[in-house]
């Protein structure tokens, strides 16, 4: 749309300029052509201002307005040729303002696209970092779970070993002790050794030497196994 408007305005201005310099011309024709050149310059300046050249290219827009005012003054003073030249100059200044505006807009668009690309790249980097952090956290959680499972297994094995030890101790304590008694007799006139071994399930451990004038008897009782504390 912008290009079409610029083309129509440029075509109108070019036609007015061509007519203004066509020869030979009468004074009335020259006045008409000056008016056409002024109208074309005015239209181009209006187009430039509507596009925003008053903000992006204020100096060129102001110069175009000044040249257009000078063209009108020249025409009022019957300086038709000068009026035509001033109108042409006003149109050229308007073109310059439009060109500056288009250049600034192109630069702004390029900067916006670059900024958008940077924003997208930054967002992608942040997403990748977040995914990496999430993966690391998941791995750490899995490692922690594995250590917890190993600790539970170790505790279960320790508890089983302790239970087995208690069962063994209880079984051993429940068995009655075996008592072994040895009796040794010694004669004074001669030595005679006699040993009698008696195994009993229940007995009291007793060691007592027996002595008389002719012989002595020693009794030794051994309890096996020893009761557990």
VENTA-V884221 format. One record per residue. N is the residue number from 1. RES is the residue in three letters. OMEGA is omega as a letter, one per 30 degrees, with the letter a starting at -180 (* if undefined). Layout:
# VENTA-V884221
n->N res->RES omega->OMEGA
n->N res->RES omega->OMEGA
This chain:
# VENTA-V884221
n->1 res->UNK omega->l
n->2 res->UNK omega->a
n->3 res->UNK omega->l
n->4 res->UNK omega->l
n->5 res->UNK omega->l
n->6 res->UNK omega->a
n->7 res->UNK omega->a
n->8 res->UNK omega->a
n->9 res->UNK omega->l
n->10 res->UNK omega->l
n->11 res->UNK omega->l
n->12 res->UNK omega->a
n->13 res->UNK omega->a
n->14 res->UNK omega->l
n->15 res->UNK omega->l
n->16 res->UNK omega->a
n->17 res->UNK omega->l
n->18 res->UNK omega->l
n->19 res->UNK omega->a
n->20 res->UNK omega->a
n->21 res->UNK omega->l
n->22 res->UNK omega->a
n->23 res->UNK omega->f
n->24 res->UNK omega->a
n->25 res->UNK omega->l
n->26 res->UNK omega->a
n->27 res->UNK omega->a
n->28 res->UNK omega->l
n->29 res->UNK omega->a
n->30 res->UNK omega->l
n->31 res->UNK omega->l
n->32 res->UNK omega->a
n->33 res->UNK omega->l
n->34 res->UNK omega->l
n->35 res->UNK omega->l
n->36 res->UNK omega->l
n->37 res->UNK omega->l
n->38 res->UNK omega->l
n->39 res->UNK omega->l
n->40 res->UNK omega->l
n->41 res->UNK omega->l
n->42 res->UNK omega->l
n->43 res->UNK omega->a
n->44 res->UNK omega->l
n->45 res->UNK omega->l
n->46 res->UNK omega->l
n->47 res->UNK omega->l
n->48 res->UNK omega->a
n->49 res->UNK omega->l
n->50 res->UNK omega->l
n->51 res->UNK omega->l
n->52 res->UNK omega->a
n->53 res->UNK omega->l
n->54 res->UNK omega->l
n->55 res->UNK omega->a
n->56 res->UNK omega->l
n->57 res->UNK omega->a
n->58 res->UNK omega->a
n->59 res->UNK omega->a
n->60 res->UNK omega->l
n->61 res->UNK omega->l
n->62 res->UNK omega->l
n->63 res->UNK omega->l
n->64 res->UNK omega->l
n->65 res->UNK omega->l
n->66 res->UNK omega->l
n->67 res->UNK omega->l
n->68 res->UNK omega->l
n->69 res->UNK omega->l
n->70 res->UNK omega->l
n->71 res->UNK omega->l
n->72 res->UNK omega->l
n->73 res->UNK omega->l
n->74 res->UNK omega->l
n->75 res->UNK omega->l
n->76 res->UNK omega->l
n->77 res->UNK omega->a
n->78 res->UNK omega->l
n->79 res->UNK omega->a
n->80 res->UNK omega->a
n->81 res->UNK omega->l
n->82 res->UNK omega->l
n->83 res->UNK omega->l
n->84 res->UNK omega->l
n->85 res->UNK omega->l
n->86 res->UNK omega->l
n->87 res->UNK omega->l
n->88 res->UNK omega->l
n->89 res->UNK omega->l
n->90 res->UNK omega->l
n->91 res->UNK omega->l
n->92 res->UNK omega->l
n->93 res->UNK omega->l
n->94 res->UNK omega->l
n->95 res->UNK omega->l
n->96 res->UNK omega->l
n->97 res->UNK omega->l
n->98 res->UNK omega->l
n->99 res->UNK omega->l
n->100 res->UNK omega->l
n->101 res->UNK omega->l
n->102 res->UNK omega->l
n->103 res->UNK omega->l
n->104 res->UNK omega->l
n->105 res->UNK omega->l
n->106 res->UNK omega->l
n->107 res->UNK omega->l
n->108 res->UNK omega->l
n->109 res->UNK omega->l
n->110 res->UNK omega->l
n->111 res->UNK omega->l
n->112 res->UNK omega->l
n->113 res->UNK omega->l
n->114 res->UNK omega->l
n->115 res->UNK omega->l
n->116 res->UNK omega->l
n->117 res->UNK omega->l
n->118 res->UNK omega->a
n->119 res->UNK omega->l
n->120 res->UNK omega->l
n->121 res->UNK omega->l
n->122 res->UNK omega->l
n->123 res->UNK omega->l
n->124 res->UNK omega->l
n->125 res->UNK omega->l
n->126 res->UNK omega->l
n->127 res->UNK omega->l
n->128 res->UNK omega->l
n->129 res->UNK omega->l
n->130 res->UNK omega->l
n->131 res->UNK omega->l
n->132 res->UNK omega->l
n->133 res->UNK omega->l
n->134 res->UNK omega->l
n->135 res->UNK omega->l
n->136 res->UNK omega->l
n->137 res->UNK omega->l
n->138 res->UNK omega->l
n->139 res->UNK omega->l
n->140 res->UNK omega->l
n->141 res->UNK omega->l
n->142 res->UNK omega->l
n->143 res->UNK omega->l
n->144 res->UNK omega->l
n->145 res->UNK omega->l
n->146 res->UNK omega->l
n->147 res->UNK omega->l
n->148 res->UNK omega->l
n->149 res->UNK omega->l
n->150 res->UNK omega->l
n->151 res->UNK omega->l
n->152 res->UNK omega->l
n->153 res->UNK omega->l
n->154 res->UNK omega->l
n->155 res->UNK omega->l
n->156 res->UNK omega->l
n->157 res->UNK omega->l
n->158 res->UNK omega->l
n->159 res->UNK omega->l
n->160 res->UNK omega->l
n->161 res->UNK omega->l
n->162 res->UNK omega->l
n->163 res->UNK omega->l
n->164 res->UNK omega->l
n->165 res->UNK omega->l
n->166 res->UNK omega->l
n->167 res->UNK omega->l
n->168 res->UNK omega->l
n->169 res->UNK omega->l
n->170 res->UNK omega->l
n->171 res->UNK omega->l
n->172 res->UNK omega->a
n->173 res->UNK omega->a
n->174 res->UNK omega->a
n->175 res->UNK omega->l
n->176 res->UNK omega->l
n->177 res->UNK omega->l
n->178 res->UNK omega->a
n->179 res->UNK omega->l
n->180 res->UNK omega->a
n->181 res->UNK omega->l
n->182 res->UNK omega->l
n->183 res->UNK omega->a
n->184 res->UNK omega->a
n->185 res->UNK omega->l
n->186 res->UNK omega->l
n->187 res->UNK omega->l
n->188 res->UNK omega->a
n->189 res->UNK omega->a
n->190 res->UNK omega->a
n->191 res->UNK omega->l
n->192 res->UNK omega->a
n->193 res->UNK omega->l
n->194 res->UNK omega->a
n->195 res->UNK omega->l
n->196 res->UNK omega->a
n->197 res->UNK omega->a
n->198 res->UNK omega->l
n->199 res->UNK omega->l
n->200 res->UNK omega->l
n->201 res->UNK omega->l
n->202 res->UNK omega->l
n->203 res->UNK omega->l
n->204 res->UNK omega->a
n->205 res->UNK omega->a
n->206 res->UNK omega->l
n->207 res->UNK omega->a
n->208 res->UNK omega->l
n->209 res->UNK omega->l
n->210 res->UNK omega->a
n->211 res->UNK omega->l
n->212 res->UNK omega->a
n->213 res->UNK omega->a
n->214 res->UNK omega->a
n->215 res->UNK omega->l
n->216 res->UNK omega->a
n->217 res->UNK omega->l
n->218 res->UNK omega->a
n->219 res->UNK omega->l
n->220 res->UNK omega->a
n->221 res->UNK omega->l
n->222 res->UNK omega->l
n->223 res->UNK omega->a
n->224 res->UNK omega->f
n->225 res->UNK omega->l
n->226 res->UNK omega->l
n->227 res->UNK omega->l
n->228 res->UNK omega->l
n->229 res->UNK omega->*
